[in-house]
Amino acid sequence: MRSLRFLLTGALLLWPLVASAAEVEVCNPAGIRTDGHYVDFFIRQTMDKEQIQKPPLANQFPQTDVEKIEVRENAETEINRLFLMRGWGDGLPLIVPTPARVEKMLEGTDYDPEEVIARIKPLDGQATIRKLAVNAVMAGCRPEHLPFLVAAVRALAKEDFDSLGPSTTTGVESLLTIVSGPAASQIDLNAGTGTMGRGIHGNAALGRALNLVVQNIGGSVPGVTDMSNHGNPGEFGMCVVENHDKDPWHSPLPMSMGYAERANVVTVAAVGSMKQVIFIGITTEQLLDEVAKAMESYKGRHQACVWLTTPDTAQELAKAGYTPDTLIQAINKRLGANAPSEVKIVVTGGPGEKNLVFDGWYAMKHVTHSEVELPSMWDFLVEEAKNDIPSTR
């Protein structure tokens, strides 16, 4: 019976794209403001005023939650092209957000789909749970990823965090998502080798989904409201997972922010430059010299910084008597008046001694964070994921 259920579910998700050769129903990913206007309306206003030509079909769509789109041959290809021309894509292939796929995604939360959990900069689109689900589908997420996306969006929208700057700046800043807690190890979220890179579904899809939310719900459109001179590959998604099992200090990131040791938390940082610091052939003190240099405040910015250290490096630092708190003290002592406003140390990644130091957005004085609320169906979703993705770790 269980196998039959999976077959029926798969058929249901694929049916809208194969049953009708001429018409496909898709859900609208764009944000709506409290005044009732889609953010796309204001994007088009800016484009007309500044004579910007792309995206060419901005604000040209039916003002409905679900739209019927006429297709000629290949629904996936044609709808992807249409969404990109409307400004709803990031340039990579999207999963078409059919109503069936969105409903399946909503199994990842107990919230009412119409509940507004945040307003997203720069244009203050309302992030309803349903809109988050639509963008999560487009990014390639599964239902078990949705609780983490909801937490990331809650964190991003906190009043004491500057999310407007990174979504509109001419600089290269983009969003780094950090997942902590035991729930991540139950599904396909990778805390080991290549945690921030390619090859693992969950990290890639979750990081991508947050950026699509900022673009489609918030209205941060490249060349219109997002004025980054060069852009950043991190805008396709940067998601790392804290490696609790390899942390010699047993003090995960959430504990430094007041959460319980086993809390599931998503932390979001707006980061720009990334410097690799190699802990080979140098002492721990020399390593700290290099890390401090990478965090040095520029012209009084005093931005927050994030240090991704590998388990091997963390073990050596622990053997030398350091803890996360004393490491931060050592960095601040080295930099004095040029010290960052906040340092967050995350043990993540696989074997090796390569460390990454992220320089925060200049107005980011601290990272932002929110606890993950797992749905009542969590255990079922985990089991379903294991059956669908045998390599889930």
Backbone hydrogen bonds, N-H to C=O, Kabsch-Sander energy under -0.5 kcal/mol:
donor,donor_aa,acceptor,acceptor_aa,energy
5,R,1,M,-2.3
6,F,2,R,-2.0
7,L,3,S,-2.1
8,L,4,L,-2.5
9,T,5,R,-2.6
10,G,6,F,-2.6
11,A,7,L,-2.2
12,L,8,L,-2.2
13,L,9,T,-2.1
14,L,10,G,-1.7
15,W,11,A,-2.0
17,L,14,L,-1.5
18,V,14,L,-0.7
18,V,15,W,-1.2
19,A,15,W,-3.0
21,A,19,A,-0.5
24,V,69,I,-2.3
26,V,67,E,-2.7
27,C,97,P,-3.1
28,N,65,D,-2.8
31,G,216,N,-2.3
32,I,126,Q,-0.5
33,R,37,H,-3.1
36,G,33,R,-1.8
39,V,31,G,-2.5
41,F,38,Y,-1.5
42,F,38,Y,-0.6
42,F,39,V,-0.7
43,I,39,V,-1.8
44,R,40,D,-2.6
45,Q,41,F,-1.7
46,T,42,F,-2.1
47,M,43,I,-2.3
48,D,44,R,-2.8
49,K,45,Q,-2.3
50,E,46,T,-2.6
51,Q,47,M,-0.8
52,I,47,M,-2.4
57,L,85,M,-2.7
58,A,55,P,-1.6
60,Q,57,L,-1.9
61,F,59,N,-0.8
64,T,62,P,-2.3
67,E,26,V,-3.1
69,I,24,V,-3.3
69,I,67,E,-0.7
71,V,22,A,-1.6
75,A,73,E,-0.6
78,E,74,N,-2.6
79,I,75,A,-2.7
80,N,76,E,-2.1
81,R,77,T,-2.1
82,L,78,E,-2.1
83,F,79,I,-2.8
84,L,80,N,-2.2
85,M,81,R,-2.0
86,R,82,L,-1.5
87,G,83,F,-0.6
87,G,84,L,-0.9
88,W,83,F,-3.0
95,I,138,M,-1.6
96,V,94,L,-0.6
98,T,96,V,-1.9
102,V,98,T,-2.3
103,E,99,P,-2.5
104,K,100,A,-2.0
105,M,101,R,-2.2
106,L,102,V,-1.8
107,E,104,K,-1.5
108,G,105,M,-2.2
109,T,106,L,-1.4
115,E,112,D,-2.1
117,I,115,E,-0.6
117,I,127,A,-2.5
118,A,127,A,-0.6
120,I,125,G,-2.8
123,L,218,G,-2.7
124,D,120,I,-0.9
125,G,120,I,-1.3
126,Q,32,I,-2.2
127,A,118,A,-3.1
127,A,125,G,-0.5
128,T,126,Q,-1.4
129,I,115,E,-1.5
130,R,113,P,-2.9
132,L,128,T,-2.2
133,A,129,I,-2.2
134,V,130,R,-2.3
135,N,131,K,-2.2
136,A,132,L,-2.4
137,V,133,A,-2.4
138,M,134,V,-2.1
139,A,135,N,-1.8
140,G,136,A,-0.7
140,G,137,V,-1.4
141,C,136,A,-2.6
145,H,142,R,-2.0
146,L,142,R,-0.7
146,L,143,P,-0.9
148,F,145,H,-0.8
149,L,145,H,-1.6
150,V,146,L,-2.7
151,A,147,P,-1.9
152,A,148,F,-2.3
153,V,149,L,-2.5
154,R,150,V,-2.3
155,A,151,A,-2.4
156,L,152,A,-2.5
157,A,153,V,-1.8
158,K,155,A,-1.5
161,F,158,K,-1.8
163,S,161,F,-1.3
167,S,163,S,-1.0
168,T,164,L,-0.6
168,T,165,G,-1.6
169,T,165,G,-2.2
174,S,271,V,-2.7
176,L,269,A,-3.3
177,T,175,L,-0.5
177,T,238,M,-2.8
178,I,267,T,-3.2
179,V,240,V,-2.7
180,S,265,V,-2.7
184,A,181,G,-1.0
185,S,182,P,-0.7
186,Q,183,A,-1.3
187,I,183,A,-0.5
187,I,184,A,-1.0
189,L,184,A,-0.9
189,L,187,I,-2.1
191,A,189,L,-0.6
195,T,192,G,-1.5
197,G,194,G,-1.8
202,G,188,D,-1.0
204,A,200,I,-1.6
205,A,201,H,-2.8
206,L,202,G,-2.7
207,G,203,N,-2.2
208,R,204,A,-1.9
209,A,205,A,-2.5
210,L,206,L,-1.7
211,N,207,G,-1.3
212,L,208,R,-2.2
213,V,209,A,-2.2
214,V,210,L,-2.0
215,Q,211,N,-2.0
216,N,212,L,-3.5
217,I,212,L,-0.5
217,I,213,V,-1.8
218,G,213,V,-1.9
219,G,215,Q,-0.8
220,S,214,V,-1.8
221,V,219,G,-1.3
223,G,226,D,-2.7
224,V,221,V,-2.3
225,T,221,V,-1.8
226,D,221,V,-2.3
227,M,168,T,-1.0
227,M,225,T,-0.8
229,N,170,T,-3.1
235,E,232,N,-2.7
236,F,233,P,-1.8
237,G,234,G,-1.6
238,M,175,L,-0.6
240,V,177,T,-2.7
241,V,190,N,-0.6
242,E,179,V,-2.9
243,N,347,V,-3.3
244,H,242,E,-1.4
246,K,243,N,-1.0
247,D,244,H,-1.5
250,H,247,D,-0.9
255,M,252,P,-1.5
256,S,252,P,-0.7
256,S,253,L,-1.3
257,M,254,P,-1.4
258,G,255,M,-1.3
259,Y,254,P,-2.4
263,A,260,A,-1.6
265,V,180,S,-1.8
265,V,263,A,-0.7
266,V,370,S,-2.6
267,T,178,I,-3.0
268,V,368,T,-3.1
269,A,176,L,-2.3
271,V,174,S,-2.8
271,V,269,A,-0.8
272,G,359,D,-3.1
275,K,357,V,-2.6
277,V,355,N,-2.6
278,I,276,Q,-0.5
279,F,277,V,-0.5
279,F,353,E,-2.6
280,I,278,I,-1.2
287,L,283,T,-2.3
288,L,284,T,-2.3
289,D,285,E,-1.8
290,E,286,Q,-2.1
291,V,287,L,-2.6
292,A,288,L,-2.7
293,K,289,D,-2.2
294,A,290,E,-1.8
295,M,291,V,-0.9
295,M,292,A,-0.8
296,E,292,A,-0.6
296,E,293,K,-0.8
297,S,338,N,-2.9
299,K,297,S,-0.6
301,R,298,Y,-0.9
304,A,364,M,-3.3
305,C,342,E,-2.8
306,V,358,F,-1.8
307,W,344,K,-3.2
308,L,306,V,-0.6
308,L,356,L,-3.1
309,T,307,W,-0.8
309,T,346,V,-2.3
313,T,352,G,-0.5
314,A,310,T,-2.7
315,Q,311,P,-2.4
316,E,312,D,-1.8
317,L,313,T,-2.5
318,A,314,A,-2.5
319,K,315,Q,-2.4
320,A,316,E,-1.5
321,G,318,A,-1.7
322,Y,317,L,-2.5
327,L,323,T,-2.5
328,I,324,P,-2.1
329,Q,325,D,-2.1
330,A,326,T,-2.1
331,I,327,L,-2.2
332,N,328,I,-2.7
333,K,329,Q,-2.3
334,R,330,A,-1.8
335,L,331,I,-1.8
336,G,332,N,-2.4
338,N,335,L,-2.5
339,A,336,G,-1.6
341,S,303,Q,-0.8
342,E,303,Q,-0.5
344,K,305,C,-2.1
346,V,307,W,-2.9
346,V,344,K,-0.5
348,T,309,T,-2.2
348,T,346,V,-0.7
349,G,191,A,-2.4
355,N,277,V,-2.5
355,N,353,E,-0.6
356,L,308,L,-2.4
357,V,275,K,-2.6
358,F,306,V,-3.2
358,F,356,L,-0.5
359,D,273,S,-2.4
360,G,304,A,-1.2
360,G,358,F,-0.6
361,W,270,A,-3.0
364,M,361,W,-2.8
365,K,363,A,-1.0
368,T,268,V,-2.4
370,S,266,V,-1.9
372,V,264,N,-3.2
374,L,372,V,-0.8
378,W,375,P,-1.8
381,L,377,M,-2.7
382,V,378,W,-2.7
383,E,379,D,-2.2
384,E,380,F,-2.8
385,A,381,L,-2.5
386,K,382,V,-2.0
387,N,383,E,-1.8
388,D,384,E,-2.2
389,I,385,A,-3.3
392,T,389,I,-2.4
